[in-house]
């Protein structure tokens, strides 16, 4: 079997084009040190172990972009009253990084009623001529400095802008192998969410996707806003309820009438469309939570300001903490060299069989330069 090594978009990880059979399953390999290694996979619809981009490929750090704020008004926002709550694990589906449950106080803040939409983001792009991470070609002169010495330059045809697009399988597949439903597609971006040939015409009120952390921060600065902290996000998602599993309470996501845009049926090949949506849904397609916020569960994952550290909760004062801002650095034991931020809320791909991202306590993480078909954001203001 002939191996073909490729670099897709501005990926920091080299993907081996060959597949090796092991226990009758195909395992995608990657190269980080010049030696082929098995790629760890977990049963998630989320970001863990998915190849990342080099943040520096985007040029300068977008977090310092000097955009002039367009408004200080709280249009299309709702006031979230301050309060104290127990943050973290709520039920038996909780993962280790959701423990221990701990007391947190957050001050009041304003939060966008919905996820930032295509129309919102288009206004930002028209005003600033901003180019998202997914739309930028990697710069080999930058990449070369961050790869092992002697790493050969790939063909120019492979150094292309790309992003991850969901492609359903035609039959049941191992849920440990994300390559069965994710595809790095050249030309995929917020304007072309499914790749070349797709567009967002008529979808102004859909959440913008393929958004990196840098893209979200740049938009927030232009809008005179910021990303929520993880503690603010969870407090807002709970909607005034105490120790409930979901933004709407404790009723299972599949019980009763549809409460969020999720994947019903057998992932990733059969969606029963109980909630009427196969992919993204227009914002505010489902009932708001107790604070009047829409889509705090499902539709798209949402960026938070915090670095991700799986040990963070265990380091906090058990007596309580005021307005936590997250850890000072990122650490994910699965990928210790990757710098990650927290994302919250789940997406249209979340399903009870393997991903319960719509739980209010559910934590997920992804590299700052990630952009995917189910990754967006919303903003807050003090």
C-alpha positions, 0 to 999 in steps of 0.5 A: 500500500502506497502512502500519500502524505498530505497537508490540508488547508493550514493544518498543523498536523500532517495527515497520512493518506493511507489507511491501515487495517487493524481489528477490521477497522480503518485507522487514519494516521497522522505525522507530527514528528516524521513518524507515522503514529495511530491517531487517537479517536473518541466518540464525539461529534465535537472537536477533540483529536480533530486536526488543527490549524496553526493560529499564526498562519492567519497572520497577526493575532486577530485578538489585537485587531484595532477595530472601532466599536460600531455600537454600545447599545444592547440591541438584540441582547437580554440582561442576565442577572447576576447570581450564585450557582453550582457549576458542573456535573448534573447527571450520570452522563457527566465526564471527568472534566465536569467534576467537582461541582463547585460554587460560582458567583457571576455578576450580571451581564448582557448576552446576545439573544441568539447565535451570531447570524450570517447577516450579522457577520456579513455586516462585519466583513463588509465594514472591515474586509476581514478574512476568516481563518478558514479562507486563508491559505497557509504560509509555508514560511510560517509553517516550516518554523513550527514543524520538525527540522527537515520536514519537506514542503508539500506541493503548493496545490496542497497548501490551500484554505479549507475547513471541516464539513459534515458528510453523513455515512451511508450505513452504520460506522464506528463512532470512534472514527470521526473520519467517517463523517468529517471531511476537510474540504477546500473552499469551505468557509462561512460563505460556503458552509458545505464547500464550493458550490454552496452558499448562504443565500436566503440564510441571513438568519442562520448561525454563522459557522466555520468560525475560529476563536480568532474570528469570533474575537475579531467580530466581538471587538468590532461590535463592542462586545466580548466572548462569554466566560465559561462560567457566564455561559453555563449560568446563562444556559441554565436560565434560572433553573437549579441543578437541571440537566438542560436549558429547559429542565430535566426532560430528556431531549428525545421526549415530548416536543422538540426542544433543540436542533439535535440529531435524532435517529442513528448517527451519522447515517439516519436522521429522523428529522423529528425536529424538522432540521437535518443540518443547521436551523434558523436561530430562534427556531425553538423555545427560549430558556428562562432568561429568554435566550435561544439555542443554548442547546444544539444548533452550533457549538459556541466559543467561550473566552476561557482556555481549556484545562481538564483539571481546572474545576479541581483547582478552584476554591471549594468554598466558591469563586467569583467571576472565574475567568478560566485557567491561565493556560490550556492543557488537554492530556489527549493533546498536550501540545495543543492550545485550546479554548472551551466551546459549549452548547452542543450542535445539530450533530449531537445525539444521545448515542455518543455526544450529549453536548446539549447538557448545560454542564457539558464541556468541550474544547477545540484549538483556537484556529478550528473552524467547522460546519457546526462551530459558531458563537454569541457575544456578551457585554458588561 
